[in-house]
Each structure stands twice: as structure tokens, then as C-alpha cells.
């Protein structure tokens, strides 16, 4: 059986059916001879990182795919802060934030434009006036991460159990920041919501009168006069991936959230950059990953290209990106398929619809596992429909990492206890039996 695993993750690959493609998804409509060929010698199935129909962000889906429980998820704010090397203590709260264009109505704020265009100089000057705030022993600081985006860090007696203010759709009111129901009796959650609200109100008033915005309005541009927030979180203590699953992991990705996730769960991180050629990018990453098996047992090779194409709300664009990825995979995959020591898995983290209002959607995604000893079924195409008839059947959540352990011959016979903690891999990190004196 194989000894190492390569997981090729085509982010946001799944989609919905479109009349323009004869009621097929972009993946079904795309010309993917390489992925289809791999499917013919693989075990196929449909995967969802949680419950079918639930729309997951990438970070949550990856966290579950790597075998962790959502109760231990720290929040995307923490992961991005970690990925960008922003110092976050285990008591701080980190919150995703970005500049927006707001208007005022009935003493409330309307999210007019969530992605205003701005120069680096404009954003730099705006950050200068909102970067620090202190109230009742709690400090609030804004840390830029690129463009209009940043991380708000709150330090002191604070809680991550608060709602978002970002409505995510233009034309809607900002949401009131309140404690979550799970923290309704927690004074720190109420205080956190109150102070963050005060900070955002102060930012709105300060930015609205800023010379940058007065100059923009003279030119007929919208003001960049507020911040929207979402996905507050705090660091949690969890077992690292190697201790939990007995595998030395490596994440190869281009986004800070994945770099942060790798560090959070104790995986090595290989930072890569995206070009305008997704096929070439994935080809290079597969070649790099093959060499890194000297240091790792489980390598996650990631591309964000299908997800980003879907967010343009162009099914044609997504189809084109998928075809580019297929060609790129074809140029690098043969040494992986020919190596009996490598288990190859190809799947996605979630579905991203190329039309409509949803950011992500809850449909299942195709999954194929290829390697020595892996069953082969009758599936001859890699897509969301053909995969349904595969021998893997429905695979959910943490079952994916259990599949990895199984095909690497590391699955522990249930009930065997060679370590004090019930780990799912065998042999565990056991201590040798010692002869008494």
C-alpha cells in the first residue's frame, strides 16, 4: 500500500447546472481528459466537509477535512492574522475587517459599496486615523493585510462570541454587533460588542470628514468612510496534526488563510504565488510537492482558481479555468500516478456557484482516490454527477482523513490502545515497554 498522500484541492470546484451548458455544471461542461482518465482508475464518490446543503467557507471546510472538530475552530480572523504574521496572543480576539462606503439613514448605516476602489496612498492615510483606539482597558488596533482589507485586534477582557456587522451585500444596513446567544450571560461578550461598536462609529465619523474622502467626493468618487467586520475568533489549544494523525503534513497554497491554518494545526507551509495561468501554477506545485515528500507524509496542493473564477459570476470563466487546471495537472501528474508509494486524492472544499447571490453553496463535490490497492469502480468522468455512482459513496467531514489513514495502512483497529489517548492511527506514539529493575 502507499506510504504518502498528495491531496490536490481544487478550491470551489463544485457548482450548479446552467442552461447554457445544456443543464450541466461548468465541471461537467469542461473538457477534462486528464481528470477523467484518473477517475477511470480510481475510487470515486461525493464529498461534503459537513452536512449536505450547508454552505461552508474554505477555512471551515479545510479544518474538517484535516480531521478537526468545528468546536476547536479559532475563527478566520485568527487564521489570517497568523498567516500574515500579525502577533496574536491566546487572549486576543481577531476580526476580519475591510473598508467600505457607508451612508446614513434613520441613525443607522447602510453598506453602499463593499469593495470600493482606492489607491494604496489613500488607504494608508485612512488607516493612520483609525489604527488605534482604547476604552475601559480594552485596546483596539487595525492591522492592514493588503488593499482595503485588514485585521482588527482586540486585547483585554474580550470575547470572540459576537455577531458580524458586515451584511456582505450592497444596499443593506450594517448589522448591529451583539453577543451570541451562547454568550448572552457573559459580561465580556457584551463589553466586546459595545466597544467594537464604539470604535466603528468613531471610525465612520472620522473617516467621513477625512481630507482623502473630501478629495474623492470632489472627483465624483464614493467615500471610503467605514469598516465592516466579520468572523471574530480566538486562538485555541489543539493537538498538532502529527500528534493527532501520525502524519507530517505540508500545506502548499497561495493564501494567508491557508498559511495561518497550516501553522495553527502544526503543518509545514510552502508559500506559493498565483499567476494569470492557473494550469502552469498547479503543474509547478505538483512538481514541487513530489520533491517535498522527503520531508512530509501528507501534502495539500491547493489552487484557489476555480473559486475565484466562480466569484466573477461567469460560468464560462470557471469552465475555462477548470480546463486550464486539467491541462496543467496532465503535465505533472504521471510521476505521481506511477509511484506505488503515493496515494493521490483529488477533490474540492466546497461548491461555489457561478451565478446568484450566494458566496458558496451546499452541494456535494466530486472526490477520487487513486493508488495501489485502492478499489476501482466504473466511473469514467470526474464531475459532480458521475462521481455519485462511485464505490466510495458519500464521504463526509472527518471521514476523508480516515480514508487517508486507511489507504496508507495506518488505520488502527478499533479498541486497540497502545497510547493513553485513543488515536485513530497505528502504531501510535507509544512508549517502549521497560523492564523493571
Secondary structure by P-SEA (a helix, b strand, c coil): cccbbbbbcccccbbbbbccccccccccccccaaaaaaaaacbbbbbbcccccccccaaaaaaaaacccccccccaaaaaaaaacccccccbbbbbbbbbbbbbccccccccccbbbbcaaaaaaaaaaccccccccbbbbbbbccccbbbbbbccccccccccccccccccccccccccccccccaaaaaaaaaaaaaaaaaaaaaaacaaaaaaaaacccccccccccbbbbbbbbbccccccccbbbbbcccaaaaaaaaaabbbbbbbbbcccaaaaaaaaaaaaaaacccccbbbbbbaaaaaaaaaccaaaaaaaaaaaaaaaaaccccccccccbbbbbbbcbbbbccccccccbbbbbbbbbcccccccccccccccccccccccccccaaaaaaaaaaaccccccccccccccccccccccccccccc
